[in-house]
Amino acid sequence: MSLGLEVGILADQKQYDHEGFQAYRQQFDAINHCLASIDLPIHEEPAECAISSWEMLNGISSLYYARRLAAYLELEGKLPTCGNDDAIRDPMLNQYYIRAGHPNGFNPYSPPVYNHLHGSFDHLILHADNEGFYLPLKFDQVIYTPEELGIWGGVLGSSYQLLRECQKIASVLEIPSNITDVSEELWAAGDSQGEGSMKWERYGVESNACVTLIYACRTSIDAGASMVFG
């Protein structure tokens, strides 16, 4: 299943889809209602800004490669073996959910069912995988939104916090600073998982997901616009 990231969704919809524009305006109104209710600053999504988009390598599955790796770093303090398409079912990822208060598996539309521990990679792991928002606001913990607000994706993440989490992964994988979201080497590594002389090359899919998210987060912060999964 494909997974796209976009920064500037409201500006995009304003140009090309009037109904979509109104729907997203309602979403951002609901998001601000939620933020105000917990004493956080509201977010003013720009209706005019540069529009940027990315497609995740291997779609949603590559996101789980990164999430699985993060779960091992958090719970075992070391890298796992290189990921594969079973990453979504990895027991360590399930242990992360349990520790976060989701004993029956993570559901972004349901808050934790018991007193939970906050992890170092919550903004990466505890978020919807096919829709939802990362806001260019600073808050430490992911926000579970009230069901009655109807916010797509259920959980709100911070672009700032997701950036920090992905930068931590990039450091562990030793991804060179000159590798960007459009580097040919990055995409080649993603197509040859488990191969290569460098650590980041062997974790090609994880590295690709990490770098893509880093650049999307930076764009979100610079533009003052949300990063949207879709």
C-alpha positions in Angstrom: 0.0 0.0 0.0 1.5 3.4 -1.0 2.2 6.1 1.5 2.6 9.7 0.5 3.8 12.7 2.6 2.8 16.2 1.8 3.6 19.6 3.3 1.3 22.4 2.2 -1.9 20.4 1.9 -4.2 23.3 2.5 -2.4 25.4 -0.2 -2.6 22.4 -2.5 -6.3 21.9 -1.9 -7.0 25.6 -2.3 -5.6 25.5 -5.8 -7.1 22.3 -7.1 -10.0 21.0 -4.9 -12.5 23.4 -3.3 -14.3 20.6 -1.4 -11.0 19.2 -0.2 -10.0 22.7 0.9 -13.1 23.0 3.0 -12.7 19.6 4.5 -9.1 20.3 5.5 -10.1 23.7 6.9 -12.6 21.8 9.1 -9.8 19.4 10.2 -7.5 22.2 11.2 -10.3 23.9 13.1 -10.9 20.6 15.0 -7.1 20.2 15.6 -7.0 23.7 17.1 -10.0 23.0 19.3 -8.1 20.0 20.6 -4.8 21.9 21.1 -6.6 24.7 22.9 -8.3 22.2 25.2 -4.9 21.0 26.5 -3.4 24.5 26.7 -1.1 24.2 23.7 -0.7 27.0 21.1 -3.0 26.7 18.1 -1.6 26.0 14.6 -2.3 28.4 11.7 -2.1 26.2 8.6 -1.0 28.4 5.7 -3.4 28.5 2.7 -0.5 29.8 0.6 2.9 28.3 0.7 5.2 26.1 -1.3 3.8 22.5 -1.8 6.2 19.6 -1.3 5.5 15.9 -1.5 7.3 12.5 -1.1 6.4 8.9 -1.7 7.8 6.4 0.8 9.8 3.6 -0.7 7.7 0.4 -0.5 4.8 2.4 0.8 3.5 1.8 4.4 5.8 -1.2 4.8 9.0 0.9 4.8 7.5 3.0 7.7 7.3 -0.2 9.7 10.9 -1.1 8.9 11.8 2.2 10.6 9.4 1.6 13.5 10.7 -1.9 14.1 14.3 -0.6 14.2 13.3 2.2 16.6 11.6 -0.3 18.9 14.8 -2.4 19.1 16.9 0.7 19.9 14.5 1.7 22.6 13.9 -1.7 24.3 17.2 -3.6 23.6 19.6 -0.7 23.0 20.9 -2.1 19.8 20.2 -2.6 16.2 18.2 -5.6 15.1 18.9 -7.6 11.9 18.0 -5.8 8.7 14.2 -5.6 8.4 11.9 -7.3 5.9 8.2 -7.2 5.1 7.4 -8.9 8.3 8.5 -5.8 10.3 4.9 -4.9 11.0 4.5 -8.1 13.0 7.8 -8.0 14.9 7.4 -9.0 18.6 9.6 -6.1 19.7 7.3 -3.6 18.0 4.4 -5.2 19.8 6.3 -4.9 23.1 6.7 -1.2 22.4 2.9 -0.9 22.0 2.3 -2.8 25.3 4.7 -0.6 27.2 2.9 2.4 25.7 -0.5 1.2 27.1 -1.8 -0.7 24.0 -1.8 -4.4 25.1 -4.0 -5.4 22.2 -2.0 -3.7 19.5 -1.8 0.0 18.7 -4.9 1.8 17.6 -4.4 5.5 17.0 -8.1 6.2 17.7 -7.8 4.7 21.2 -5.8 6.3 24.1 -3.7 4.0 26.3 -5.8 1.7 28.5 -3.5 1.9 31.5 -0.7 4.1 32.9 1.9 3.9 30.2 5.6 4.7 29.7 6.6 7.3 27.2 9.3 6.1 24.8 12.0 7.8 22.9 10.3 7.1 19.5 6.6 7.7 20.3 6.1 10.2 17.5 7.5 7.7 14.9 5.8 4.6 16.3 2.5 5.8 17.9 0.9 7.5 14.9 -1.5 6.4 12.2 0.3 4.7 9.3 -1.9 5.9 6.4 -3.3 9.3 7.4 -3.0 12.0 9.9 -1.0 15.1 10.8 2.4 16.1 12.2 2.3 19.8 13.3 5.1 22.3 13.2 4.7 22.8 17.0 6.9 21.7 19.9 5.2 19.2 22.2 6.9 16.2 23.8 4.1 13.6 23.8 1.8 12.5 21.0 -1.7 13.8 21.4 -4.6 11.4 21.3 -7.5 13.4 20.0 -11.1 13.0 21.2 -13.1 10.8 19.0 -16.0 13.2 18.7 -13.7 15.7 16.9 -13.3 13.4 14.0 -9.6 14.2 13.4 -8.1 12.0 10.7 -5.4 9.7 12.0 -6.5 10.0 15.6 -3.1 11.0 17.0 -1.3 14.2 16.4 2.5 14.2 16.2 5.1 17.0 16.3 7.3 17.6 13.3 10.0 18.8 15.7 9.9 15.7 17.8 9.7 13.3 14.9 12.7 15.1 13.4 14.7 14.5 16.6 13.7 10.8 16.6 14.7 10.3 13.0 17.9 12.1 13.5 18.7 9.8 16.4 18.2 6.8 14.1 20.2 8.4 11.3 23.1 8.8 13.8 22.9 5.1 14.8 22.8 4.0 11.1 25.7 6.4 10.3 23.9 8.0 7.4 26.3 10.5 5.8 25.2 14.1 6.1 25.4 14.5 2.3 22.7 11.9 1.7 19.5 13.7 0.9 16.0 12.6 0.1 16.8 12.5 -3.6 20.2 10.9 -3.4 20.5 8.1 -5.9 22.6 6.1 -3.4 19.8 6.2 -0.9 17.2 4.8 -3.3 19.7 2.2 -4.6 20.3 1.0 -1.0 16.6 0.7 -0.5 16.4 -1.7 -3.5 19.3 -3.9 -2.1 18.3 -4.4 1.5 20.9 -6.3 3.5 23.8 -5.5 1.1 26.5 -2.9 1.0 29.7 -2.1 2.9 28.3 0.7 5.0 25.8 0.2 7.9 23.3 2.6 6.4 23.4 0.8 3.1 22.7 -2.6 4.6 19.6 -1.0 6.4 18.6 0.5 3.0 14.8 0.6 3.5 15.2 1.9 7.1 17.6 4.6 6.0 15.4 5.6 3.1 12.4 6.0 5.4 14.4 7.9 8.0 15.9 10.4 5.5 12.5 10.9 3.8 10.9 11.7 7.1 13.8 14.0 8.1 13.4 16.1 5.0 9.6 16.2 5.3 9.9 17.3 8.9 12.4 20.0 8.1 10.1 21.3 5.3 7.2 21.3 7.6 9.1 23.4 10.2 10.5 25.8 7.7 7.1 26.3 6.0 5.1 26.4 9.2 2.8 23.9 7.6 1.8 20.4 8.8 3.2 17.2 7.3 0.3 15.0 6.3 0.2 11.3 5.7 -2.0 10.1 2.9 
